Amino acid sequence: MVDLTEQEQAAIRAAMRPLGECLGEIGWQTRLIDLTEPQVLTLIEVAVGGFQDAMHATAQQVPERHRPLTAADAPF
């Protein structure tokens, strides 16, 4: 088991809404074994995309003094 950071846990919770909408389109009563390959791929894309979007939004909120250095920060 991976020890998730608070930001990762929040990103997982944020991904639940788009994932729930996708499941609503498929049908909540549909068994996982009955999903088609395209449906499974869509669920994965929605879940991963929602997680990544939330993580990106969190990264944008990091104060300037805590952000990683980039090549643009080099004085030469």
JOMO-V600410 format. One line per field, one symbol per residue. ss: DSSP state (A for helix, B for strand, O for the rest). A space follows every 50 residues. Layout:
# JOMO-V600410
ss=???
This chain:
# JOMO-V600410
ss=OOOOOAAAAAAAAAAAAAAAAAAAAAOOOOOAAAOOAAAAAAAAAAAAAA AAAAAAAAAAOOOAAAOOOOAAAOOO
